Amino acid sequence: MTGIEITAIVLGPVVAIAGVVSGRAALRRSRRRAWMAMRLDEDARRQVAEDFPLFARLPDMVRDELEGLMHVFMEEKNFEACGGLEEVSGHMQRVIAAQACLLLVNRKHDFYRNLRSILLYPSAYKARGEHGDEDVRLGESWHSGSVVLAWDSVVSGGRNEEDGHHVTLHEFAHQLDQVDGAADGVPELSTVGCYREWASVFSSAFERFQTKLEKGKRTVIDPYGATNPAEFFAVLTETFYEKPRQLKEHYPKVYDQLRRYYRVDPLEWLEDREQKI
């Protein structure tokens, strides 16, 4: 047997597998392009806006992209009803997809590549922590590819736009943080310089935030953010979208980092709304 024949025998299966993988990737890209071109009808758009008013205030180009992202999300992710919830309706899926995919608009991403399923409870649920203690939760994000949400908290967080509490934004910020396998408050960034700047700004802000809490001072950031850097990033994401003016005033460098990372400026949306009133 010649060297060429041996090489053909060895490389043949490898080439075949590579071809299958390449074909699947091309099919996925094609499907995603088709889904990204899809839009909600007016009735569905109105219903989403009822439970997520920010959706109706987005600039047309942003909302168009978001609706495409929603269709990809709903096609690729599995929704599971839990805790007595009979089903995850189409409306529930659309609201969750709109909130989750808002974090992807304008950004380079891979559609929450580690996420496979969204487990939805009707309301707050009980779960055991790592030490076996049981507590009541509104949501959580798992490294293993799942996000857990309480539907009534999804709705209340979406409808109340200015309280800084939004369980969906919080848990999906964790998903972005966990993409590299570590929940450390540092999502994937583009350059080494970006990582250095992020670390400098966020570590300084985290220390300042903890000091304020220790002194009993009020802060625009929810105290839960002091738990650890991962929770700090998730809580800041909620604050960024719901209290942009206050966050920019008190933590301008943090606001700028989040604006550059998410590639949107929620303060512009807020100012547009105020001008129309």
C-alpha positions as CSV (number, residue, x, y, z in Angstrom):
1,M,0.0,0.0,0.0
2,T,1.4,3.3,-1.0
3,G,1.8,6.4,1.2
4,I,-0.9,8.1,-0.8
5,E,-3.3,5.3,-0.2
6,I,-2.6,5.2,3.5
7,T,-3.1,9.0,3.7
8,A,-6.4,8.7,1.9
9,I,-7.6,6.0,4.3
10,V,-6.6,8.1,7.3
11,L,-7.8,11.4,6.1
12,G,-11.0,10.2,4.4
13,P,-13.2,10.0,7.5
14,V,-11.8,13.3,8.8
15,V,-12.6,15.0,5.5
16,A,-16.1,13.5,5.6
17,I,-16.8,14.6,9.1
18,A,-15.5,18.1,8.3
19,G,-17.8,18.2,5.4
20,V,-20.8,17.3,7.5
21,V,-19.9,19.9,10.1
22,S,-19.4,22.5,7.5
23,G,-22.7,21.6,5.9
24,R,-24.6,21.8,9.2
25,A,-23.0,25.2,9.9
26,A,-24.0,26.5,6.5
27,L,-27.6,25.3,7.0
28,R,-27.7,27.0,10.4
29,R,-26.5,30.2,8.9
30,S,-29.1,30.0,6.2
31,R,-31.9,29.3,8.6
32,R,-30.8,32.2,10.9
33,R,-30.8,34.6,7.9
34,A,-34.3,33.6,7.1
35,W,-35.4,34.0,10.8
36,M,-33.7,37.3,11.1
37,A,-35.7,38.6,8.2
38,M,-39.0,37.8,10.0
39,R,-41.1,40.4,11.8
40,L,-43.9,40.3,14.3
41,D,-47.4,41.2,13.2
42,E,-49.0,44.3,14.7
43,D,-51.1,42.3,17.2
44,A,-48.1,40.4,18.6
45,R,-46.1,43.6,18.7
46,R,-48.8,45.3,20.7
47,Q,-49.0,42.4,23.1
48,V,-45.3,42.3,23.7
49,A,-45.3,46.1,24.3
50,E,-48.0,45.7,27.0
51,D,-45.7,43.5,29.1
52,F,-42.4,45.2,28.0
53,P,-43.1,48.9,27.2
54,L,-39.5,49.6,26.3
55,F,-40.0,47.5,23.2
56,A,-42.4,50.1,21.8
57,R,-40.0,52.9,22.3
58,L,-37.0,51.4,20.5
59,P,-35.9,53.1,17.3
60,D,-37.3,51.3,14.3
61,M,-34.0,49.9,13.2
62,V,-33.3,48.6,16.7
63,R,-36.7,47.0,17.0
64,D,-36.5,45.4,13.5
65,E,-33.2,43.8,14.4
66,L,-34.6,42.7,17.8
67,E,-37.6,41.1,16.2
68,G,-35.3,39.1,13.9
69,L,-33.2,38.0,16.9
70,M,-36.4,37.0,18.7
71,H,-37.3,34.6,15.9
72,V,-33.9,33.0,16.0
73,F,-34.1,32.7,19.8
74,M,-37.6,31.1,19.8
75,E,-36.6,28.6,17.0
76,E,-33.3,27.5,18.6
77,K,-34.1,27.6,22.3
78,N,-36.4,25.1,24.1
79,F,-39.0,26.5,26.5
80,E,-40.1,24.2,29.3
81,A,-43.1,24.8,31.7
82,C,-42.4,24.1,35.3
83,G,-44.0,24.3,38.7
84,G,-47.6,23.8,37.6
85,L,-47.4,26.1,34.6
86,E,-49.5,24.4,32.0
87,E,-47.6,25.7,29.0
88,V,-45.2,28.4,27.8
89,S,-47.5,30.3,25.4
90,G,-46.3,32.0,22.3
91,H,-46.8,35.3,24.0
92,M,-44.6,34.3,26.9
93,Q,-41.9,33.2,24.5
94,R,-42.0,36.4,22.6
95,V,-41.8,38.6,25.8
96,I,-38.9,36.6,27.2
97,A,-37.2,36.6,23.8
98,A,-37.6,40.3,23.4
99,Q,-36.1,41.0,26.8
100,A,-33.2,38.5,26.4
101,C,-32.3,39.5,22.9
102,L,-32.3,43.2,23.7
103,L,-28.8,42.4,25.1
104,L,-27.7,41.2,21.7
105,V,-28.8,44.1,19.5
106,N,-26.0,45.9,17.6
107,R,-23.4,43.4,19.0
108,K,-21.3,40.7,17.6
109,H,-22.6,37.5,19.2
110,D,-23.6,33.9,18.7
111,F,-27.2,33.9,19.9
112,Y,-26.3,32.7,23.5
113,R,-24.4,29.8,22.1
114,N,-24.3,27.9,25.4
115,L,-28.0,28.2,26.2
116,R,-30.3,25.4,25.3
117,S,-33.4,25.8,27.4
118,I,-35.5,28.3,29.4
119,L,-37.4,26.8,32.4
120,L,-40.4,28.9,33.2
121,Y,-42.3,28.9,36.6
122,P,-45.5,30.7,37.1
123,S,-44.1,32.6,40.1
124,A,-41.3,32.5,42.6
125,Y,-40.0,29.0,43.2
126,K,-38.0,27.1,45.8
127,A,-34.5,25.7,45.0
128,R,-31.6,24.3,47.0
129,G,-28.3,26.1,47.0
130,E,-24.9,24.6,46.8
131,H,-24.8,24.0,50.6
132,G,-28.2,22.3,50.6
133,D,-30.1,25.2,52.0
134,E,-33.5,26.0,50.4
135,D,-34.5,29.5,49.3
136,V,-37.1,31.3,47.2
137,R,-35.9,32.5,43.8
138,L,-37.1,34.6,40.9
139,G,-34.6,33.3,38.4
140,E,-31.1,31.8,37.9
141,S,-28.6,31.1,35.2
142,W,-26.8,27.8,34.9
143,H,-23.5,27.0,33.3
144,S,-25.0,23.8,32.0
145,G,-27.1,25.7,29.4
146,S,-30.4,26.7,31.1
147,V,-32.0,29.9,32.4
148,V,-34.8,29.6,35.0
149,L,-37.4,32.4,35.3
150,A,-40.5,33.2,37.2
151,W,-43.1,34.5,34.8
152,D,-44.7,37.0,37.1
153,S,-41.3,38.5,37.7
154,V,-40.6,38.6,34.0
155,V,-43.8,40.7,33.6
156,S,-43.4,42.9,36.6
157,G,-39.8,43.6,35.6
158,G,-40.8,44.5,32.1
159,R,-43.7,46.7,33.0
160,N,-41.9,48.7,35.7
161,E,-39.3,50.4,33.6
162,E,-37.6,52.5,36.2
163,D,-37.2,50.4,39.3
164,G,-33.9,48.9,38.3
165,H,-35.2,45.4,38.7
166,H,-35.5,43.1,35.7
167,V,-35.0,39.4,36.2
168,T,-34.7,38.5,32.5
169,L,-32.0,41.1,31.8
170,H,-30.2,40.0,35.0
171,E,-30.1,36.3,34.2
172,F,-29.2,36.8,30.6
173,A,-26.4,39.1,31.6
174,H,-25.1,36.1,33.6
175,Q,-25.3,34.0,30.4
176,L,-23.1,36.5,28.6
177,D,-20.7,36.5,31.6
178,Q,-20.6,32.7,31.6
179,V,-19.8,32.2,27.9
180,D,-16.1,31.7,28.6
181,G,-17.0,29.3,31.4
182,A,-16.3,31.6,34.3
183,A,-18.9,33.7,36.2
184,D,-16.6,36.5,37.2
185,G,-18.3,39.7,36.0
186,V,-16.2,39.9,32.9
187,P,-18.0,39.0,29.6
188,E,-16.1,38.3,26.4
189,L,-14.4,41.5,25.1
190,S,-12.7,42.3,21.9
191,T,-9.1,43.1,22.9
192,V,-6.6,42.8,25.8
193,G,-6.8,46.5,26.2
194,C,-10.6,46.3,26.6
195,Y,-10.2,43.6,29.3
196,R,-7.7,45.8,31.2
197,E,-9.9,48.9,31.0
198,W,-13.0,46.9,32.1
199,A,-11.1,45.4,35.1
200,S,-9.9,48.8,36.2
201,V,-13.3,50.5,35.9
202,F,-15.4,47.7,37.4
203,S,-13.0,46.8,40.3
204,S,-12.8,50.5,41.3
205,A,-16.6,50.9,41.1
206,F,-17.2,47.6,43.0
207,E,-15.0,48.8,45.9
208,R,-16.7,52.2,45.9
209,F,-20.1,50.5,45.9
210,Q,-19.3,48.2,48.8
211,T,-17.9,51.1,50.8
212,K,-21.1,53.1,50.3
213,L,-23.2,50.2,51.5
214,E,-21.0,49.7,54.5
215,K,-21.6,53.3,55.5
216,G,-25.3,52.9,55.1
217,K,-25.5,55.3,52.1
218,R,-28.2,54.9,49.4
219,T,-27.1,54.0,45.9
220,V,-28.6,53.7,42.5
221,I,-27.3,50.1,42.2
222,D,-29.3,47.4,44.0
223,P,-27.4,46.2,47.1
224,Y,-27.5,42.6,45.8
225,G,-24.8,43.7,43.4
226,A,-22.4,43.7,46.3
227,T,-22.6,39.9,46.5
228,N,-19.7,39.3,44.1
229,P,-18.4,40.7,40.7
230,A,-20.7,38.4,38.7
231,E,-23.8,39.8,40.5
232,F,-22.4,43.3,40.2
233,F,-22.3,43.0,36.4
234,A,-25.8,41.5,36.2
235,V,-27.3,44.1,38.5
236,L,-25.5,46.9,36.6
237,T,-27.0,45.6,33.4
238,E,-30.5,46.0,34.9
239,T,-29.6,49.5,36.1
240,F,-28.1,50.4,32.7
241,Y,-31.3,49.7,30.8
242,E,-33.8,50.9,33.5
243,K,-32.0,53.8,35.2
244,P,-29.5,55.0,32.6
245,R,-29.6,58.7,33.7
246,Q,-28.8,57.9,37.4
247,L,-26.1,55.3,36.5
248,K,-24.4,57.7,34.2
249,E,-24.5,60.5,36.8
250,H,-23.1,58.4,39.6
251,Y,-20.9,55.9,37.8
252,P,-20.0,57.6,34.4
253,K,-17.1,55.3,33.7
254,V,-19.2,52.2,34.3
255,Y,-21.9,53.5,32.1
256,D,-19.5,54.2,29.3
257,Q,-18.1,50.6,29.6
258,L,-21.6,49.2,29.4
259,R,-22.5,51.5,26.5
260,R,-19.5,50.3,24.6
261,Y,-20.1,46.6,25.4
262,Y,-23.8,46.6,24.6
263,R,-23.4,49.1,21.8
264,V,-26.6,50.9,22.7
265,D,-27.3,54.0,24.8
266,P,-30.6,53.6,26.7
267,L,-30.3,57.2,27.8
268,E,-31.1,58.2,24.2
269,W,-34.3,56.1,24.3
270,L,-35.3,57.8,27.5
271,E,-34.7,61.3,26.2
272,D,-36.7,60.5,23.1
273,R,-39.6,59.4,25.2
274,E,-39.5,62.5,27.3
275,Q,-39.4,64.7,24.2
276,K,-42.6,63.0,22.9
277,I,-44.5,63.5,26.2
